[in-house]
Amino acid sequence: MPPPILHELKHQLGPEGVLYQPEDLLLYEYDGSVERGRPDFVVFPRRTEDVVAIVGAARRHGVPLVGRGAGTGLSGGAIARRGGIVVSFARMNRILDVDVENRRARVQPGVVNSDLSVAVARANLHFAPDPSSQKACTIGGNVSENSGGPHTLAYGVTTSHVLALEVVLPTGELLHLGNSAVDTPGYDLPGLFVGTEGTFGLVTEITVKLTPLPEAVQTLMAVYDTVDEATETVAEITARGITPAACEMLDGWTIRAVESFVHAGFPLDCSAILLIDLDGIREEAAAQAEETLAVCQRHGAREVRVARDGAERELLWKGRKNAFGAIGRLSPTYYTQDGVIPRTKLPVTLRRIGEIGKKYGFEIGNIFHAGDGNLHPIILFDASQEQQFRNAVAAADEIIAFCVELGGAITGEHGVGMEKDRLMPLLFSEEDLSLMRRVRDIFNPEDLLNPGKVFPVLKSCGEIRARPAPAKSGVRA
Ligand SMILES: Cc1cc2nc3c(=O)[nH]c(=O)nc-3n(C[C@H](O)[C@H](O)[C@H](O)COP(=O)(O)OP(=O)(O)OC[C@H]3O[C@@H](n4cnc5c(N)ncnc54)[C@H](O)[C@@H]3O)c2cc1C
C-alpha cells in the first residue's frame, strides 16, 4: 500500500512529477562528491506553488526535504542523508525576465549557469560567477553554495551578484528577500541566505546582477620549471595592484593529464603553468598584460605565451575547465578536495600534499585558483578497494588539516555539506557552532530541510557501509 504522502505528491505534481521506484531513485543517490544516500521520493515542481505544496505535505508527514539543482556539488549537499524527498529544480529552469538597461535578470533556480550568459550575450552582458561546472550547474545551486570560479578573483563570488530571492521556508512560509535596487535598507537577508547550503529554505526565484562583457581580454600562459617561481609571480602581480580577472595554476602532473585529453598546447615537461586573464578597456588590458608578462619573466617563466585570438584563448581555458574530465580518464575514481591557504604558502602546501600522496601511495594532481589561495588536490584511487577509499579520505583530511594549520580553511567554494561536517571543529568553537545553529533554526526550526549537513554529526553505520562504491567525483560537468 503506497504511503499517503505519495498520493498527495502525485495529486499536486501529476504522476510524471514524482519518482519513487528504487531503480529511479538510484540516480539521485549521488552528487559530484564521494558521498551517497538514497531518497524515498524525488519530485519535480514547475512553479513556486508546487514547492509550497511539497513543503506542506512534508511537514504534515514529518518527512525530510532536500533541494537539488544539477547534482554537481562536491560536498554531498544535495544528497538525502536522512532519506525523504529530494526536490529537483530541473523543471523550474526558465529565465523569467531580462532588464538590459538596469542589468538585471530574474530566473528560476534550475536555470543552468552558462545558459544565462549565453542568453544575454547579445546585449553584451553576462552572469559573472563562472564555476568550472558552469555548463551543468544551476543558479539555485550556485546561490546555495555561494559558488566561485576562475573569474571570481576580479568579479566576486555569487553573493556579490544576487539582489533578491524568493524562498519557501520549511515552515511553509513564502518569503521575498531583498529587491532589485542597488542597496536596500535593513539587514542584508539575501546576503545571509546565500551560501547556506540548502539548509535555510528552498530557493524558487533569483534576481541577479548582469555584468557588461569586457571590451578586451588578454590571456597569458606562463610556463615554469618550479612551483615556487609560479607562486612568486602571483604574489608580485597582486603586490603591484594588478587584479587579473583570473589567475589559475596547474601542476606538472595535471598538465600532462589534461594535455593528452584536450590538446590545449600545454608543455609536457614543466612543473607549473599560470593561466592569467586581464580584462577591461582595450588600452588598460594591453598595458596590464605587458606588465604581467614582465613580472612572469622576472620570476623565471621559461615561456610566456599570449593568446593571439579568441580561439587560442578558448583552447587554453578549455584545458583548465576540462581538467577534472581529463583526470577522470586516468583512474576508476577520484576525490576532488577543496581547501584555502594564504596564497604565499602554495609551495610548502604542494610539498606536503606530495608527501601525503607518497605516504598513502596515491597520485595527487593539483589545480589552484592561485589568485585567492583556493586549492583543489585531486586524489586518484580505486573505490572498489574499501581500504583505498578509507585511505583517500584520510589523505584528504590530512591535507585539509594542514591548510587550517597554515591559517587557511576547510573549504574555499565547494561547501561543507555531509563531507566536511566533522571537520568544522577544526575551525569553529562549540559557541560558534551553537550560534550558527540558532541562526539556522530561525529559518529551519525543526531541521526538516537538508538535515545532517554543515554541522558535525557522526556517520551512521549504513553510510559507512555504503561508502566503498562512491560516484566518480566530478565527471558530470
Ligand atoms: C567538474 C566540476 C567543477 C566544479 N567547479 C567549481 C568551481 O569552479 N567553483 C565552485 O564553487 N564550485 C565548483 N563545483 C561544484 C558545484 O558545481 C557547485 O557547488 C555548484 O554551484 C552546484 O550547483 P548544482 O546545481 O549542481 O547544485 P547541487 O549539487 O544540486 O546542490 C548543491 C547544494 O545546493 C542546494 N540546492 C540546490 N538548488 C537549491 C534550491 N533551489 N533551493 C535550495 N537549495 C538548493 C542543495 O540542497 C545542495 O545543498 C564544480 C563541480 C564539478 C563537478
Ligand as a Chemical Component Dictionary entry (heavy atoms), coordinates in Angstrom:
data_LIG
# 
_chem_comp.id                   LIG 
_chem_comp.type                 NON-POLYMER 
_chem_comp.pdbx_formal_charge   0 
_chem_comp.three_letter_code    LIG 
# 
loop_
_chem_comp_atom.comp_id 
_chem_comp_atom.atom_id 
_chem_comp_atom.alt_atom_id 
_chem_comp_atom.type_symbol 
_chem_comp_atom.charge 
_chem_comp_atom.model_Cartn_x 
_chem_comp_atom.model_Cartn_y 
_chem_comp_atom.model_Cartn_z 
_chem_comp_atom.pdbx_ordinal 
LIG C1  C1  C 0 33.791 19.460 -12.672 1  
LIG C2  C2  C 0 33.309 20.352 -11.571 2  
LIG C3  C3  C 0 33.844 21.617 -11.455 3  
LIG C4  C4  C 0 33.412 22.461 -10.428 4  
LIG N1  N1  N 0 33.945 23.720 -10.348 5  
LIG C5  C5  C 0 33.531 24.547 -9.386  6  
LIG C6  C6  C 0 34.077 25.881 -9.292  7  
LIG O1  O1  O 0 34.915 26.305 -10.110 8  
LIG N2  N2  N 0 33.628 26.664 -8.295  9  
LIG C7  C7  C 0 32.692 26.237 -7.398  10 
LIG O2  O2  O 0 32.339 26.998 -6.490  11 
LIG N3  N3  N 0 32.150 25.001 -7.464  12 
LIG C8  C8  C 0 32.538 24.151 -8.431  13 
LIG N4  N4  N 0 31.996 22.900 -8.494  14 
LIG C9  C9  C 0 30.968 22.478 -7.513  15 
LIG C10 C10 C 0 29.499 22.680 -7.973  16 
LIG O3  O3  O 0 29.404 22.675 -9.383  17 
LIG C11 C11 C 0 28.910 23.973 -7.391  18 
LIG O4  O4  O 0 28.812 23.869 -5.983  19 
LIG C12 C12 C 0 27.516 24.319 -7.977  20 
LIG O5  O5  O 0 27.104 25.583 -7.549  21 
LIG C13 C13 C 0 26.446 23.297 -7.585  22 
LIG O6  O6  O 0 25.298 23.545 -8.370  23 
LIG P1  P1  P 0 24.224 22.395 -8.640  24 
LIG O7  O7  O 0 23.120 22.986 -9.413  25 
LIG O8  O8  O 0 24.865 21.204 -9.221  26 
LIG O9  O9  O 0 23.743 22.121 -7.138  27 
LIG P2  P2  P 0 23.546 20.733 -6.390  28 
LIG O10 O10 O 0 24.808 19.976 -6.332  29 
LIG O11 O11 O 0 22.357 20.048 -6.926  30 
LIG O12 O12 O 0 23.197 21.272 -4.928  31 
LIG C14 C14 C 0 24.155 21.978 -4.179  32 
LIG C15 C15 C 0 23.507 22.475 -2.877  33 
LIG O13 O13 O 0 22.523 23.426 -3.188  34 
LIG C16 C16 C 0 21.258 23.042 -2.654  35 
LIG N5  N5  N 0 20.260 23.499 -3.623  36 
LIG C17 C17 C 0 20.276 23.371 -4.965  37 
LIG N6  N6  N 0 19.242 24.029 -5.511  38 
LIG C18 C18 C 0 18.547 24.566 -4.488  39 
LIG C19 C19 C 0 17.375 25.372 -4.388  40 
LIG N7  N7  N 0 16.708 25.790 -5.463  41 
LIG N8  N8  N 0 16.947 25.739 -3.150  42 
LIG C20 C20 C 0 17.614 25.363 -2.035  43 
LIG N9  N9  N 0 18.732 24.611 -2.072  44 
LIG C21 C21 C 0 19.184 24.219 -3.283  45 
LIG C22 C22 C 0 21.346 21.538 -2.465  46 
LIG O14 O14 O 0 20.477 21.099 -1.429  47 
LIG C23 C23 C 0 22.805 21.383 -2.083  48 
LIG O15 O15 O 0 22.964 21.635 -0.710  49 
LIG C24 C24 C 0 32.428 22.016 -9.510  50 
LIG C25 C25 C 0 31.877 20.745 -9.638  51 
LIG C26 C26 C 0 32.306 19.916 -10.654 52 
LIG C27 C27 C 0 31.682 18.558 -10.776 53 
# 
loop_
_chem_comp_bond.comp_id 
_chem_comp_bond.atom_id_1 
_chem_comp_bond.atom_id_2 
_chem_comp_bond.value_order 
_chem_comp_bond.pdbx_ordinal 
LIG C1  C2  SING 1  
LIG C2  C3  SING 2  
LIG C2  C26 DOUB 3  
LIG C3  C4  DOUB 4  
LIG C4  N1  SING 5  
LIG C4  C24 SING 6  
LIG N1  C5  DOUB 7  
LIG C5  C6  SING 8  
LIG C5  C8  SING 9  
LIG C6  O1  DOUB 10 
LIG C6  N2  SING 11 
LIG N2  C7  SING 12 
LIG C7  O2  DOUB 13 
LIG C7  N3  SING 14 
LIG N3  C8  DOUB 15 
LIG C8  N4  SING 16 
LIG N4  C9  SING 17 
LIG N4  C24 SING 18 
LIG C9  C10 SING 19 
LIG C10 O3  SING 20 
LIG C10 C11 SING 21 
LIG C11 O4  SING 22 
LIG C11 C12 SING 23 
LIG C12 O5  SING 24 
LIG C12 C13 SING 25 
LIG C13 O6  SING 26 
LIG O6  P1  SING 27 
LIG P1  O7  DOUB 28 
LIG P1  O8  SING 29 
LIG P1  O9  SING 30 
LIG O9  P2  SING 31 
LIG P2  O10 DOUB 32 
LIG P2  O11 SING 33 
LIG P2  O12 SING 34 
LIG O12 C14 SING 35 
LIG C14 C15 SING 36 
LIG C15 O13 SING 37 
LIG C15 C23 SING 38 
LIG O13 C16 SING 39 
LIG C16 N5  SING 40 
LIG C16 C22 SING 41 
LIG N5  C17 SING 42 
LIG N5  C21 SING 43 
LIG C17 N6  DOUB 44 
LIG N6  C18 SING 45 
LIG C18 C19 SING 46 
LIG C18 C21 DOUB 47 
LIG C19 N7  SING 48 
LIG C19 N8  DOUB 49 
LIG N8  C20 SING 50 
LIG C20 N9  DOUB 51 
LIG N9  C21 SING 52 
LIG C22 O14 SING 53 
LIG C22 C23 SING 54 
LIG C23 O15 SING 55 
LIG C24 C25 DOUB 56 
LIG C25 C26 SING 57 
LIG C26 C27 SING 58 
# 
